[in-house]
Amino acid sequence: MDDQALKELRARVCLKAGLSAVTSWDCKFLSEEISKSTKKMISETTLKRFFGLVAVNYKLSRYTLSILEEYAD
């Protein structure tokens, strides 16, 4: 997934969650919301990586991205 697609996915996830910006605290809430909506888990730490709140030394997994896409849709 290229940078533009990631940026768009971040925006869609925020819109679905009703957030204008994401903080570290929001990632806990968002993890719970994604779990309720999709019945799949994404950790708070993974969400922090997705939103650029912590350093990422590798690409996010396709599994993670697919759950986020499912949630956003």
Distance bins in CASP14 RR format, pairs under 12 A and 6 or more apart:
PFRMAT RR
TARGET T0000
AUTHOR 0000-0000-0000
RMODE 2
METHOD distances of the structure
MODEL  1
1 7 0 0 0 0 0 1 0 0 0 0 0
1 8 0 0 0 0 1 0 0 0 0 0 0
1 9 1 0 0 1 0 0 0 0 0 0 0
1 10 0 0 0 0 0 1 0 0 0 0 0
1 50 0 0 0 0 0 1 0 0 0 0 0
1 59 0 0 0 0 1 0 0 0 0 0 0
1 60 1 0 0 1 0 0 0 0 0 0 0
1 61 0 0 0 0 0 1 0 0 0 0 0
1 62 0 0 0 0 1 0 0 0 0 0 0
1 64 0 0 0 0 0 1 0 0 0 0 0
1 65 1 0 1 0 0 0 0 0 0 0 0
1 66 0 0 0 0 0 1 0 0 0 0 0
1 68 0 0 0 0 0 1 0 0 0 0 0
1 69 0 0 0 0 1 0 0 0 0 0 0
2 8 0 0 0 0 1 0 0 0 0 0 0
2 9 0 0 0 0 0 1 0 0 0 0 0
2 59 0 0 0 0 0 1 0 0 0 0 0
2 65 0 0 0 0 0 1 0 0 0 0 0
3 9 0 0 0 0 0 1 0 0 0 0 0
3 10 0 0 0 0 0 1 0 0 0 0 0
3 59 0 0 0 0 0 1 0 0 0 0 0
4 10 0 0 0 0 0 1 0 0 0 0 0
4 11 0 0 0 0 0 1 0 0 0 0 0
5 11 0 0 0 0 0 1 0 0 0 0 0
5 12 0 0 0 0 0 1 0 0 0 0 0
5 60 0 0 0 0 0 1 0 0 0 0 0
5 65 0 0 0 0 1 0 0 0 0 0 0
5 68 0 0 0 0 0 1 0 0 0 0 0
5 69 0 0 0 0 1 0 0 0 0 0 0
5 72 0 0 0 0 0 1 0 0 0 0 0
6 12 0 0 0 0 0 1 0 0 0 0 0
6 13 0 0 0 0 0 1 0 0 0 0 0
6 49 0 0 0 0 0 1 0 0 0 0 0
6 50 0 0 0 0 1 0 0 0 0 0 0
6 51 0 0 0 0 0 1 0 0 0 0 0
6 52 0 0 0 0 1 0 0 0 0 0 0
6 56 0 0 0 0 0 1 0 0 0 0 0
6 59 0 0 0 0 1 0 0 0 0 0 0
6 60 0 0 0 0 1 0 0 0 0 0 0
6 64 0 0 0 0 0 1 0 0 0 0 0
6 65 0 0 0 0 1 0 0 0 0 0 0
6 68 0 0 0 0 1 0 0 0 0 0 0
6 69 0 0 0 0 0 1 0 0 0 0 0
6 72 0 0 0 0 0 1 0 0 0 0 0
7 13 0 0 0 0 0 1 0 0 0 0 0
7 14 0 0 0 0 0 1 0 0 0 0 0
7 50 0 0 0 0 0 1 0 0 0 0 0
7 51 0 0 0 0 0 1 0 0 0 0 0
7 52 0 0 0 0 0 1 0 0 0 0 0
8 14 0 0 0 0 0 1 0 0 0 0 0
8 15 0 0 0 0 0 1 0 0 0 0 0
8 65 0 0 0 0 0 1 0 0 0 0 0
8 68 0 0 0 0 0 1 0 0 0 0 0
8 69 0 0 0 0 0 1 0 0 0 0 0
8 72 0 0 0 0 1 0 0 0 0 0 0
9 15 0 0 0 0 0 1 0 0 0 0 0
9 16 0 0 0 0 0 1 0 0 0 0 0
9 50 0 0 0 0 1 0 0 0 0 0 0
9 51 0 0 0 0 0 1 0 0 0 0 0
9 60 0 0 0 0 1 0 0 0 0 0 0
9 64 0 0 0 0 0 1 0 0 0 0 0
9 65 1 0 0 1 0 0 0 0 0 0 0
9 66 0 0 0 0 0 1 0 0 0 0 0
9 67 0 0 0 0 0 1 0 0 0 0 0
9 68 1 0 1 0 0 0 0 0 0 0 0
9 69 1 0 0 1 0 0 0 0 0 0 0
9 70 0 0 0 0 0 1 0 0 0 0 0
9 71 0 0 0 0 1 0 0 0 0 0 0
9 72 1 0 0 1 0 0 0 0 0 0 0
9 73 0 0 0 0 0 1 0 0 0 0 0
10 16 0 0 0 0 0 1 0 0 0 0 0
10 17 0 0 0 0 0 1 0 0 0 0 0
10 19 0 0 0 0 0 1 0 0 0 0 0
10 20 0 0 0 0 0 1 0 0 0 0 0
10 21 0 0 0 0 0 1 0 0 0 0 0
10 22 1 0 0 1 0 0 0 0 0 0 0
10 30 0 0 0 0 0 1 0 0 0 0 0
10 47 0 0 0 0 0 1 0 0 0 0 0
10 49 0 0 0 0 0 1 0 0 0 0 0
10 50 1 0 0 1 0 0 0 0 0 0 0
10 51 1 0 0 1 0 0 0 0 0 0 0
10 52 0 0 0 0 1 0 0 0 0 0 0
10 53 0 0 0 0 0 1 0 0 0 0 0
10 60 0 0 0 0 0 1 0 0 0 0 0
10 65 0 0 0 0 0 1 0 0 0 0 0
10 68 0 0 0 0 1 0 0 0 0 0 0
10 69 0 0 0 0 0 1 0 0 0 0 0
10 71 0 0 0 0 0 1 0 0 0 0 0
10 72 0 0 0 0 1 0 0 0 0 0 0
11 17 0 0 0 0 0 1 0 0 0 0 0
11 18 0 0 0 0 0 1 0 0 0 0 0
11 19 0 0 0 0 0 1 0 0 0 0 0
11 20 0 0 0 0 0 1 0 0 0 0 0
11 21 0 0 0 0 0 1 0 0 0 0 0
11 22 0 0 0 0 0 1 0 0 0 0 0
11 51 0 0 0 0 0 1 0 0 0 0 0
11 68 0 0 0 0 0 1 0 0 0 0 0
11 72 0 0 0 0 1 0 0 0 0 0 0
12 18 0 0 0 0 0 1 0 0 0 0 0
12 19 0 0 0 0 0 1 0 0 0 0 0
12 65 0 0 0 0 0 1 0 0 0 0 0
12 68 0 0 0 0 1 0 0 0 0 0 0
12 69 0 0 0 0 1 0 0 0 0 0 0
12 70 0 0 0 0 0 1 0 0 0 0 0
12 71 0 0 0 0 1 0 0 0 0 0 0
12 72 1 1 0 0 0 0 0 0 0 0 0
12 73 1 0 0 1 0 0 0 0 0 0 0
13 19 0 0 0 0 1 0 0 0 0 0 0
13 21 0 0 0 0 0 1 0 0 0 0 0
13 22 0 0 0 0 1 0 0 0 0 0 0
13 26 0 0 0 0 0 1 0 0 0 0 0
13 27 0 0 0 0 0 1 0 0 0 0 0
13 30 1 0 0 1 0 0 0 0 0 0 0
13 31 0 0 0 0 0 1 0 0 0 0 0
13 33 0 0 0 0 1 0 0 0 0 0 0
13 34 0 0 0 0 1 0 0 0 0 0 0
13 37 0 0 0 0 0 1 0 0 0 0 0
13 38 0 0 0 0 0 1 0 0 0 0 0
13 42 0 0 0 0 0 1 0 0 0 0 0
13 47 0 0 0 0 1 0 0 0 0 0 0
13 50 0 0 0 0 1 0 0 0 0 0 0
13 51 0 0 0 0 1 0 0 0 0 0 0
13 64 0 0 0 0 0 1 0 0 0 0 0
13 65 0 0 0 0 0 1 0 0 0 0 0
13 67 0 0 0 0 0 1 0 0 0 0 0
13 68 1 0 1 0 0 0 0 0 0 0 0
13 69 0 0 0 0 1 0 0 0 0 0 0
13 70 0 0 0 0 0 1 0 0 0 0 0
13 71 1 0 0 1 0 0 0 0 0 0 0
13 72 1 0 1 0 0 0 0 0 0 0 0
13 73 0 0 0 0 0 1 0 0 0 0 0
14 20 1 0 0 1 0 0 0 0 0 0 0
14 21 1 0 0 1 0 0 0 0 0 0 0
14 22 1 0 0 1 0 0 0 0 0 0 0
14 23 0 0 0 0 0 1 0 0 0 0 0
14 26 0 0 0 0 1 0 0 0 0 0 0
14 27 0 0 0 0 0 1 0 0 0 0 0
14 29 0 0 0 0 0 1 0 0 0 0 0
14 30 0 0 0 0 1 0 0 0 0 0 0
14 33 0 0 0 0 0 1 0 0 0 0 0
14 47 0 0 0 0 0 1 0 0 0 0 0
14 50 0 0 0 0 0 1 0 0 0 0 0
14 51 0 0 0 0 1 0 0 0 0 0 0
14 68 0 0 0 0 0 1 0 0 0 0 0
14 71 0 0 0 0 0 1 0 0 0 0 0
14 72 0 0 0 0 1 0 0 0 0 0 0
15 21 0 0 0 0 0 1 0 0 0 0 0
15 22 0 0 0 0 0 1 0 0 0 0 0
15 71 0 0 0 0 0 1 0 0 0 0 0
15 72 1 0 0 1 0 0 0 0 0 0 0
15 73 0 0 0 0 0 1 0 0 0 0 0
16 22 0 0 0 0 0 1 0 0 0 0 0
16 30 0 0 0 0 1 0 0 0 0 0 0
16 33 0 0 0 0 1 0 0 0 0 0 0
16 34 0 0 0 0 1 0 0 0 0 0 0
16 37 0 0 0 0 1 0 0 0 0 0 0
16 38 0 0 0 0 0 1 0 0 0 0 0
16 68 0 0 0 0 1 0 0 0 0 0 0
16 69 0 0 0 0 0 1 0 0 0 0 0
16 70 0 0 0 0 0 1 0 0 0 0 0
16 71 1 0 0 1 0 0 0 0 0 0 0
16 72 1 0 1 0 0 0 0 0 0 0 0
16 73 0 0 0 0 1 0 0 0 0 0 0
17 26 1 0 0 1 0 0 0 0 0 0 0
17 27 0 0 0 0 0 1 0 0 0 0 0
17 28 0 0 0 0 0 1 0 0 0 0 0
17 29 1 0 0 1 0 0 0 0 0 0 0
17 30 1 0 1 0 0 0 0 0 0 0 0
17 31 0 0 0 0 0 1 0 0 0 0 0
17 32 0 0 0 0 0 1 0 0 0 0 0
17 33 1 0 1 0 0 0 0 0 0 0 0
17 34 0 0 0 0 1 0 0 0 0 0 0
17 36 0 0 0 0 0 1 0 0 0 0 0
17 37 0 0 0 0 1 0 0 0 0 0 0
17 47 0 0 0 0 0 1 0 0 0 0 0
17 51 0 0 0 0 0 1 0 0 0 0 0
17 68 0 0 0 0 0 1 0 0 0 0 0
17 71 0 0 0 0 1 0 0 0 0 0 0
17 72 0 0 0 0 1 0 0 0 0 0 0
18 26 0 0 0 0 1 0 0 0 0 0 0
18 29 0 0 0 0 0 1 0 0 0 0 0
18 30 0 0 0 0 1 0 0 0 0 0 0
18 33 0 0 0 0 1 0 0 0 0 0 0
18 72 0 0 0 0 0 1 0 0 0 0 0
19 25 0 0 0 0 0 1 0 0 0 0 0
19 26 1 0 1 0 0 0 0 0 0 0 0
19 27 0 0 0 0 0 1 0 0 0 0 0
19 29 0 0 0 0 1 0 0 0 0 0 0
19 30 1 0 0 1 0 0 0 0 0 0 0
19 33 0 0 0 0 1 0 0 0 0 0 0
19 47 0 0 0 0 0 1 0 0 0 0 0
19 51 0 0 0 0 1 0 0 0 0 0 0
20 26 0 0 0 0 0 1 0 0 0 0 0
21 27 0 0 0 0 0 1 0 0 0 0 0
21 51 0 0 0 0 1 0 0 0 0 0 0
21 52 0 0 0 0 0 1 0 0 0 0 0
21 53 0 0 0 0 0 1 0 0 0 0 0
22 28 0 0 0 0 0 1 0 0 0 0 0
22 29 0 0 0 0 1 0 0 0 0 0 0
22 30 1 0 0 1 0 0 0 0 0 0 0
22 31 0 0 0 0 0 1 0 0 0 0 0
22 33 0 0 0 0 0 1 0 0 0 0 0
22 44 0 0 0 0 0 1 0 0 0 0 0
22 47 1 0 0 1 0 0 0 0 0 0 0
22 48 0 0 0 0 1 0 0 0 0 0 0
22 49 0 0 0 0 0 1 0 0 0 0 0
22 50 0 0 0 0 1 0 0 0 0 0 0
22 51 1 0 1 0 0 0 0 0 0 0 0
22 52 0 0 0 0 1 0 0 0 0 0 0
22 53 1 0 0 1 0 0 0 0 0 0 0
23 29 0 0 0 0 1 0 0 0 0 0 0
23 30 0 0 0 0 0 1 0 0 0 0 0
23 44 0 0 0 0 0 1 0 0 0 0 0
23 47 0 0 0 0 0 1 0 0 0 0 0
23 48 0 0 0 0 1 0 0 0 0 0 0
23 51 0 0 0 0 1 0 0 0 0 0 0
23 52 0 0 0 0 0 1 0 0 0 0 0
23 53 1 0 0 1 0 0 0 0 0 0 0
24 30 0 0 0 0 0 1 0 0 0 0 0
24 31 0 0 0 0 0 1 0 0 0 0 0
24 44 0 0 0 0 1 0 0 0 0 0 0
24 45 0 0 0 0 1 0 0 0 0 0 0
24 47 0 0 0 0 1 0 0 0 0 0 0
24 48 1 0 0 1 0 0 0 0 0 0 0
24 49 0 0 0 0 0 1 0 0 0 0 0
24 51 0 0 0 0 1 0 0 0 0 0 0
24 52 0 0 0 0 0 1 0 0 0 0 0
24 53 1 0 1 0 0 0 0 0 0 0 0
24 54 0 0 0 0 1 0 0 0 0 0 0
25 31 0 0 0 0 0 1 0 0 0 0 0
25 44 0 0 0 0 1 0 0 0 0 0 0
25 47 0 0 0 0 0 1 0 0 0 0 0
25 48 0 0 0 0 0 1 0 0 0 0 0
25 51 0 0 0 0 0 1 0 0 0 0 0
25 53 0 0 0 0 0 1 0 0 0 0 0
26 32 0 0 0 0 0 1 0 0 0 0 0
26 33 0 0 0 0 1 0 0 0 0 0 0
26 34 0 0 0 0 0 1 0 0 0 0 0
26 44 0 0 0 0 1 0 0 0 0 0 0
26 47 0 0 0 0 1 0 0 0 0 0 0
26 48 0 0 0 0 1 0 0 0 0 0 0
26 50 0 0 0 0 0 1 0 0 0 0 0
26 51 0 0 0 0 1 0 0 0 0 0 0
26 53 0 0 0 0 1 0 0 0 0 0 0
27 33 0 0 0 0 0 1 0 0 0 0 0
27 34 0 0 0 0 0 1 0 0 0 0 0
27 42 0 0 0 0 1 0 0 0 0 0 0
27 43 0 0 0 0 1 0 0 0 0 0 0
27 44 1 0 1 0 0 0 0 0 0 0 0
27 45 1 0 0 1 0 0 0 0 0 0 0
27 46 0 0 0 0 1 0 0 0 0 0 0
27 47 1 0 1 0 0 0 0 0 0 0 0
27 48 1 0 1 0 0 0 0 0 0 0 0
27 49 0 0 0 0 1 0 0 0 0 0 0
27 50 0 0 0 0 1 0 0 0 0 0 0
27 51 1 0 0 1 0 0 0 0 0 0 0
27 52 0 0 0 0 0 1 0 0 0 0 0
27 53 1 0 0 1 0 0 0 0 0 0 0
27 54 0 0 0 0 1 0 0 0 0 0 0
28 34 0 0 0 0 0 1 0 0 0 0 0
28 35 0 0 0 0 0 1 0 0 0 0 0
28 42 0 0 0 0 0 1 0 0 0 0 0
28 43 0 0 0 0 1 0 0 0 0 0 0
28 44 1 0 1 0 0 0 0 0 0 0 0
28 45 0 0 0 0 0 1 0 0 0 0 0
28 46 0 0 0 0 0 1 0 0 0 0 0
28 47 0 0 0 0 1 0 0 0 0 0 0
28 48 0 0 0 0 1 0 0 0 0 0 0
28 53 0 0 0 0 0 1 0 0 0 0 0
29 35 0 0 0 0 0 1 0 0 0 0 0
29 36 0 0 0 0 0 1 0 0 0 0 0
29 44 0 0 0 0 1 0 0 0 0 0 0
29 47 0 0 0 0 1 0 0 0 0 0 0
30 36 0 0 0 0 0 1 0 0 0 0 0
30 37 0 0 0 0 0 1 0 0 0 0 0
30 38 0 0 0 0 0 1 0 0 0 0 0
30 41 0 0 0 0 0 1 0 0 0 0 0
30 42 0 0 0 0 1 0 0 0 0 0 0
30 43 0 0 0 0 0 1 0 0 0 0 0
30 44 0 0 0 0 1 0 0 0 0 0 0
30 45 0 0 0 0 0 1 0 0 0 0 0
30 46 0 0 0 0 0 1 0 0 0 0 0
30 47 1 0 1 0 0 0 0 0 0 0 0
30 48 0 0 0 0 1 0 0 0 0 0 0
30 50 0 0 0 0 1 0 0 0 0 0 0
30 51 0 0 0 0 1 0 0 0 0 0 0
30 53 0 0 0 0 0 1 0 0 0 0 0
30 67 0 0 0 0 0 1 0 0 0 0 0
30 68 0 0 0 0 1 0 0 0 0 0 0
30 71 0 0 0 0 1 0 0 0 0 0 0
30 72 0 0 0 0 0 1 0 0 0 0 0
31 37 0 0 0 0 0 1 0 0 0 0 0
31 38 0 0 0 0 0 1 0 0 0 0 0
31 40 0 0 0 0 0 1 0 0 0 0 0
31 41 1 0 0 1 0 0 0 0 0 0 0
31 42 1 0 1 0 0 0 0 0 0 0 0
31 43 1 0 0 1 0 0 0 0 0 0 0
31 44 1 0 1 0 0 0 0 0 0 0 0
31 45 0 0 0 0 1 0 0 0 0 0 0
31 46 0 0 0 0 1 0 0 0 0 0 0
31 47 1 0 1 0 0 0 0 0 0 0 0
31 48 0 0 0 0 1 0 0 0 0 0 0
31 50 0 0 0 0 0 1 0 0 0 0 0
31 51 0 0 0 0 0 1 0 0 0 0 0
31 64 0 0 0 0 0 1 0 0 0 0 0
31 67 0 0 0 0 0 1 0 0 0 0 0
31 68 0 0 0 0 0 1 0 0 0 0 0
31 71 0 0 0 0 0 1 0 0 0 0 0
32 38 0 0 0 0 0 1 0 0 0 0 0
32 41 0 0 0 0 1 0 0 0 0 0 0
32 42 0 0 0 0 0 1 0 0 0 0 0
32 43 0 0 0 0 0 1 0 0 0 0 0
32 44 0 0 0 0 1 0 0 0 0 0 0
32 47 0 0 0 0 0 1 0 0 0 0 0
32 71 0 0 0 0 0 1 0 0 0 0 0
33 40 0 0 0 0 0 1 0 0 0 0 0
33 41 0 0 0 0 0 1 0 0 0 0 0
33 42 0 0 0 0 0 1 0 0 0 0 0
33 44 0 0 0 0 0 1 0 0 0 0 0
33 47 0 0 0 0 0 1 0 0 0 0 0
33 67 0 0 0 0 0 1 0 0 0 0 0
33 68 0 0 0 0 0 1 0 0 0 0 0
33 71 1 0 0 1 0 0 0 0 0 0 0
33 72 0 0 0 0 0 1 0 0 0 0 0
34 40 1 0 0 1 0 0 0 0 0 0 0
34 41 1 0 0 1 0 0 0 0 0 0 0
34 42 1 0 1 0 0 0 0 0 0 0 0
34 43 0 0 0 0 0 1 0 0 0 0 0
34 44 0 0 0 0 0 1 0 0 0 0 0
34 46 0 0 0 0 0 1 0 0 0 0 0
34 47 0 0 0 0 1 0 0 0 0 0 0
34 50 0 0 0 0 0 1 0 0 0 0 0
34 64 0 0 0 0 0 1 0 0 0 0 0
34 66 0 0 0 0 0 1 0 0 0 0 0
34 67 1 0 0 1 0 0 0 0 0 0 0
34 68 1 0 0 1 0 0 0 0 0 0 0
34 69 0 0 0 0 0 1 0 0 0 0 0
34 70 0 0 0 0 1 0 0 0 0 0 0
34 71 1 0 1 0 0 0 0 0 0 0 0
34 72 0 0 0 0 1 0 0 0 0 0 0
35 41 1 0 1 0 0 0 0 0 0 0 0
35 42 1 0 0 1 0 0 0 0 0 0 0
35 43 0 0 0 0 0 1 0 0 0 0 0
35 44 0 0 0 0 0 1 0 0 0 0 0
35 47 0 0 0 0 0 1 0 0 0 0 0
35 67 0 0 0 0 1 0 0 0 0 0 0
35 70 0 0 0 0 0 1 0 0 0 0 0
35 71 0 0 0 0 1 0 0 0 0 0 0
36 42 0 0 0 0 0 1 0 0 0 0 0
36 71 0 0 0 0 1 0 0 0 0 0 0
37 67 0 0 0 0 1 0 0 0 0 0 0
37 68 0 0 0 0 0 1 0 0 0 0 0
37 70 0 0 0 0 1 0 0 0 0 0 0
37 71 1 0 1 0 0 0 0 0 0 0 0
37 72 0 0 0 0 1 0 0 0 0 0 0
37 73 0 0 0 0 0 1 0 0 0 0 0
38 63 0 0 0 0 0 1 0 0 0 0 0
38 64 0 0 0 0 0 1 0 0 0 0 0
38 66 0 0 0 0 1 0 0 0 0 0 0
38 67 1 0 1 0 0 0 0 0 0 0 0
38 68 0 0 0 0 1 0 0 0 0 0 0
38 69 0 0 0 0 1 0 0 0 0 0 0
38 70 1 0 1 0 0 0 0 0 0 0 0
38 71 1 0 1 0 0 0 0 0 0 0 0
38 72 0 0 0 0 0 1 0 0 0 0 0
38 73 0 0 0 0 0 1 0 0 0 0 0
39 67 0 0 0 0 1 0 0 0 0 0 0
39 70 0 0 0 0 1 0 0 0 0 0 0
39 71 0 0 0 0 0 1 0 0 0 0 0
40 46 0 0 0 0 0 1 0 0 0 0 0
40 63 0 0 0 0 1 0 0 0 0 0 0
40 64 0 0 0 0 1 0 0 0 0 0 0
40 66 0 0 0 0 1 0 0 0 0 0 0
40 67 1 0 1 0 0 0 0 0 0 0 0
40 68 0 0 0 0 0 1 0 0 0 0 0
40 69 0 0 0 0 0 1 0 0 0 0 0
40 70 1 0 0 1 0 0 0 0 0 0 0
40 71 0 0 0 0 1 0 0 0 0 0 0
41 47 0 0 0 0 0 1 0 0 0 0 0
41 63 0 0 0 0 0 1 0 0 0 0 0
41 64 0 0 0 0 0 1 0 0 0 0 0
41 67 0 0 0 0 1 0 0 0 0 0 0
41 71 0 0 0 0 0 1 0 0 0 0 0
42 48 0 0 0 0 0 1 0 0 0 0 0
42 49 0 0 0 0 0 1 0 0 0 0 0
42 50 0 0 0 0 1 0 0 0 0 0 0
42 51 0 0 0 0 0 1 0 0 0 0 0
42 60 0 0 0 0 1 0 0 0 0 0 0
42 61 0 0 0 0 0 1 0 0 0 0 0
42 63 0 0 0 0 1 0 0 0 0 0 0
42 64 1 0 0 1 0 0 0 0 0 0 0
42 65 0 0 0 0 1 0 0 0 0 0 0
42 66 0 0 0 0 0 1 0 0 0 0 0
42 67 1 0 1 0 0 0 0 0 0 0 0
42 68 1 0 0 1 0 0 0 0 0 0 0
42 69 0 0 0 0 0 1 0 0 0 0 0
42 70 0 0 0 0 0 1 0 0 0 0 0
42 71 0 0 0 0 1 0 0 0 0 0 0
43 49 0 0 0 0 1 0 0 0 0 0 0
43 50 0 0 0 0 0 1 0 0 0 0 0
43 54 0 0 0 0 0 1 0 0 0 0 0
43 60 0 0 0 0 0 1 0 0 0 0 0
43 61 0 0 0 0 0 1 0 0 0 0 0
43 64 0 0 0 0 1 0 0 0 0 0 0
43 67 0 0 0 0 0 1 0 0 0 0 0
44 50 0 0 0 0 0 1 0 0 0 0 0
44 51 0 0 0 0 0 1 0 0 0 0 0
44 53 0 0 0 0 0 1 0 0 0 0 0
44 54 0 0 0 0 0 1 0 0 0 0 0
45 51 0 0 0 0 0 1 0 0 0 0 0
45 52 0 0 0 0 0 1 0 0 0 0 0
45 53 0 0 0 0 1 0 0 0 0 0 0
45 54 1 0 0 1 0 0 0 0 0 0 0
45 55 0 0 0 0 0 1 0 0 0 0 0
45 56 0 0 0 0 0 1 0 0 0 0 0
45 60 0 0 0 0 0 1 0 0 0 0 0
45 64 0 0 0 0 0 1 0 0 0 0 0
46 52 0 0 0 0 0 1 0 0 0 0 0
46 53 0 0 0 0 0 1 0 0 0 0 0
46 54 0 0 0 0 1 0 0 0 0 0 0
46 56 0 0 0 0 1 0 0 0 0 0 0
46 58 0 0 0 0 0 1 0 0 0 0 0
46 60 1 0 0 1 0 0 0 0 0 0 0
46 61 0 0 0 0 1 0 0 0 0 0 0
46 63 0 0 0 0 0 1 0 0 0 0 0
46 64 1 0 1 0 0 0 0 0 0 0 0
46 65 0 0 0 0 0 1 0 0 0 0 0
46 67 0 0 0 0 1 0 0 0 0 0 0
46 68 0 0 0 0 1 0 0 0 0 0 0
47 53 0 0 0 0 1 0 0 0 0 0 0
47 54 0 0 0 0 1 0 0 0 0 0 0
47 56 0 0 0 0 0 1 0 0 0 0 0
47 60 0 0 0 0 0 1 0 0 0 0 0
47 64 0 0 0 0 1 0 0 0 0 0 0
47 67 0 0 0 0 0 1 0 0 0 0 0
47 68 0 0 0 0 1 0 0 0 0 0 0
47 71 0 0 0 0 0 1 0 0 0 0 0
48 54 1 0 1 0 0 0 0 0 0 0 0
48 55 0 0 0 0 1 0 0 0 0 0 0
48 56 0 0 0 0 1 0 0 0 0 0 0
48 60 0 0 0 0 0 1 0 0 0 0 0
49 55 1 0 0 1 0 0 0 0 0 0 0
49 56 1 0 1 0 0 0 0 0 0 0 0
49 57 0 0 0 0 1 0 0 0 0 0 0
49 58 0 0 0 0 1 0 0 0 0 0 0
49 59 0 0 0 0 0 1 0 0 0 0 0
49 60 1 0 0 1 0 0 0 0 0 0 0
49 61 0 0 0 0 0 1 0 0 0 0 0
49 64 0 0 0 0 1 0 0 0 0 0 0
49 65 0 0 0 0 0 1 0 0 0 0 0
49 68 0 0 0 0 0 1 0 0 0 0 0
50 56 0 0 0 0 1 0 0 0 0 0 0
50 59 0 0 0 0 0 1 0 0 0 0 0
50 60 1 0 0 1 0 0 0 0 0 0 0
50 61 0 0 0 0 0 1 0 0 0 0 0
50 64 1 0 0 1 0 0 0 0 0 0 0
50 65 0 0 0 0 1 0 0 0 0 0 0
50 67 0 0 0 0 0 1 0 0 0 0 0
50 68 1 0 0 1 0 0 0 0 0 0 0
50 69 0 0 0 0 0 1 0 0 0 0 0
50 71 0 0 0 0 0 1 0 0 0 0 0
50 72 0 0 0 0 0 1 0 0 0 0 0
51 60 0 0 0 0 0 1 0 0 0 0 0
51 68 0 0 0 0 0 1 0 0 0 0 0
52 60 0 0 0 0 0 1 0 0 0 0 0
56 64 0 0 0 0 0 1 0 0 0 0 0
58 64 0 0 0 0 0 1 0 0 0 0 0
59 65 0 0 0 0 1 0 0 0 0 0 0
60 66 0 0 0 0 0 1 0 0 0 0 0
60 67 0 0 0 0 0 1 0 0 0 0 0
60 68 0 0 0 0 1 0 0 0 0 0 0
60 69 0 0 0 0 0 1 0 0 0 0 0
61 67 0 0 0 0 1 0 0 0 0 0 0
61 68 0 0 0 0 0 1 0 0 0 0 0
62 68 0 0 0 0 0 1 0 0 0 0 0
62 69 0 0 0 0 0 1 0 0 0 0 0
63 69 0 0 0 0 0 1 0 0 0 0 0
63 70 0 0 0 0 0 1 0 0 0 0 0
64 70 0 0 0 0 0 1 0 0 0 0 0
64 71 0 0 0 0 0 1 0 0 0 0 0
65 71 0 0 0 0 0 1 0 0 0 0 0
65 72 0 0 0 0 0 1 0 0 0 0 0
66 72 0 0 0 0 0 1 0 0 0 0 0
66 73 0 0 0 0 0 1 0 0 0 0 0
67 73 0 0 0 0 0 1 0 0 0 0 0
END
